[in-house]
Amino acid sequence: MVCNNDLMNREEFVTKVGELIKLVRTEYGLTQETMSAILGISRKTLADYEKGKRLPGWPEALAVTVLFADSMVLKDSFGGAADEIAMAIAFENVDVKYPPTMGGRVWWRDIDRKGRYRIQQNVISGHYRLLDATDARLMSSFDLDEVREYMGGLI
């Protein structure tokens, strides 16, 4: 699910997580009671999410993507790490220092390389990230021009 300008926003991210929450719960073999306790919400609230009666909020969507980061349901739906997409959305227009990555061996393709820096794009979600020579993520964004501009400032 990507919006018209090819940038996923919070609302779309939350909607997608809401659509997947029951599949993630089932994948982990959890009851509604257990899953709701893990997320810190009531069982009725979780049931409403699963039935599509209401959407989780941003904090709940973040909790699902962080707590269940190894979920194949999330990985297949978001193209790898859903938490990275959440970070790209949350940290949009924010200067942040990211920890090292694994270098993008599965869900990423190289877009550009200049000196010690390279830009990669997630093959499913379409978001970009800038890595240094040690594969440390310097930034993530859905805007390629923004990532290129940031890289240009480093060179």
Stockholm file with secondary structure:
# STOCKHOLM 1.0

chainA/1-155         MVCNNDLMNREEFVTKVGELIKLVRTEYGLTQETMSAILGISRKTLADYEKGKRLPGWPEALAVTVLFADSMVLKDSFGGAADEIAMAIAFENVDVKYPPTMGGRVWWRDIDRKGRYRIQQNVISGHYRLLDATDARLMSSFDLDEVREYMGGLI
#=GR chainA/1-155 SS CCCTTSCCCHHHHHHHHHHHHHHHHHHTTCCHHHHHHHHTSCHHHHHHHHHTSSCCCHHHHHHHHHHTTTCHHHHHHHTSCHHHHHHHHHTTTCCCCCCBCCCCSSSEEEEEEETTEEEEEETTTCCEEEECTTCBEEEEESCHHHHHHHHHHHC
#=GC SS_cons         CCCTTSCCCHHHHHHHHHHHHHHHHHHTTCCHHHHHHHHTSCHHHHHHHHHTSSCCCHHHHHHHHHHTTTCHHHHHHHTSCHHHHHHHHHTTTCCCCCCBCCCCSSSEEEEEEETTEEEEEETTTCCEEEECTTCBEEEEESCHHHHHHHHHHHC
//
